[in-house]
Amino acid sequence: METHQIERPWGETVSGSERQRTSSTMEEPICRLTPKKVAIVGGGLVGALNACYFAKRGFDVEVFETREDIRQAKVVKGRSINLALSHRGRQALKHVGMEDKIVSQGIPMHARMIHSTSGKQSPIPYGKKGQFILSVDRANLNKELLTEAEAYPNMKMNFDHKLKDWSPETGLMTFT
């Protein structure tokens, strides 16, 4: 078993009187938050994307993933079907600078097909004429996100780390 201590990422709160002395506008923060370290448990699509978001914003990020590094694995366990990437998903990728790379690998899907019991097929468009969602390879997207996250100097990946226990009071995390 391995134990990691993750510091709580909050600085001291500024008192009201100190805030009045130091602030002349309402744009000043109510309290001073000093970003320190973020631990992300899970290196799947959401964990890897969040790692990119936090690292890009200057946090020290550490990701803990139960599986081995899927970029090195001979067989990747988990979901294998393609992912339908909508406008909202593309926006998330855009914010971490990955939209163009992933979109270039996707297959446009303009409509879903409804199959009736009589055998009739009816397409239902995903949007207005010319609009589409993208079908992207889920495993490849995860690999690309992990690679992007790992490129940040304030980022550390830990594979083969399964979370066994966590204390929100102390930030103590125990892995096997």
N, C-alpha and C positions, 0 to 999 in steps of 0.2 A: 504494500500500500504506500501511496505517495501523498503527501499533504502539501498544499499550496496556501499561502496566506495572501489574500487579496485585500489591499487597503481600501477602506471606504473612500469613495471619490469626492468627498465634500470638505470644503475649507470651513473657516469660522464664519458664523453669521455676523453681519454688521448690525450693531444696535441702531435703533431709530434716531437717537441723538447724534451719533457719529455720522449717520447717513445725511442728516440735515446739515451738518457742518461741511461735509465734503461734496455734496451734490447740489447743483443748482438747477438741474432739469429732471423731469420724470423719466428720462431714458436710462438713468443709472440703474443698475441692478439692485434689488432689495437685499440680496446677500451675495457675498463673493464666493463663487464656486471655483475651486481649482481642480481641473480635470487631472486625474492621476492615472488610474488603471481600470480597465474594463476586462472582465472575464466573460467569455462567451462559451457556453457549454453546447456543443453541437456544431459541426463543420459542414452541415448540409447547405442547401441553397440559402436559407434565411440566415443561418449563422455566418456563412462566408460573406454574404452581402452586408450584413451588419458590421462585420469586421472591417470591410472596406469603408463603410460610412464613418465608424468611430476613428479608424486610423487616419483617414483623410482629414478629420477635424482635430487631429493632434493628440488624441488619447493614446496611451500605451495599451495595446490590445493583446490579449492572450486567448487563443482558441483551444478548447479541449474537445477532442473528437474520440468517440468510442472505437470507431473503425480504424483500420490502417489507412494510410494515405491512398486515396482512390486513384491518384495520378500514377502511383507505382504498382498498384494491385493488378494481378492477372485477371481476377474475377471480381467485379464490383457487385456487392449485395445491396439490395434495396430496390426502389422503383426503377423500372426500365423503360416505361412508355414515354413518348415525347410529351413535352410540356407546351400548353397553349399559352403563348406570351401575348398579353393584351397591351393596350396603350399604357395602363398603369404600371405594368411590369417593365415596359420599355422606359418609362420615366425614371423608375428606380435605377435601372442600369445606366441611364443617361447621367444621373447625379454622381455616379462613380466613374464616369468616362468609358463605359463599356457598351453602350447601346449599339454603335456602328459595327463593332466587331461581332456581336452576337446576332444582330439583325442580318448581317451578310451571310450567316450560316443557316438562317431559318427558311422555312418553306411557307409561303403565304397561304392562308386558308380564308376564303371569301365567304363560305357558308357551311352550315352543318346540314347533314342529310337526314331527313326523317323517313323511316321505312314503316309503312302501315302494314297491318296484318294481311291486307289484300295484295300486297306486293308493290303498291304505288310508292314512288319516291318523290319527296318534296324538299327542295333546298330552302333553307331559311338563312338569309344573309346575316352576317355578324354585324353589319353596319350599313351605311349608305353605299351607293354604287362607288366602287373603287377602294372602299375601306376593307381591311382584313386584319386578322390576328395571325401570329406566326407560330408555326410548329417548330420547336427547337429540341435538340437532343438534351434531355435532362442531365445525364451523366457528364456530357461535355460542358454544359453550362456550369455545373458544379466545379468541374476541374478548372475552368477559366476563372471563376470567381475566387477559388482558392489561390490560384497563381497570382491574380491581381492583388489579393489581400496580402499575400506573402511578400510582395514587392515593396511594401511600406517598411521603412527602417524601424518603426515603432510597433512592429507586429511580430508575434511569436506563435507558431503552430505546435500543438502537442497532439500526436496521434496515439492510438491505443491507450487512451485515458478515459476510463468510465467513471463518472461521478457516482460516489457512494453516499456522501454526506455533505451538507453545507450548512453553515451557521450564518444567518443574516446579521446577527449582532456583531460577530467578530470578523466575518469575511473568510473564515477558514473553510477550505474545500478539501475533501478527501477523495482521492481517485485510486482505482485499482488497475 
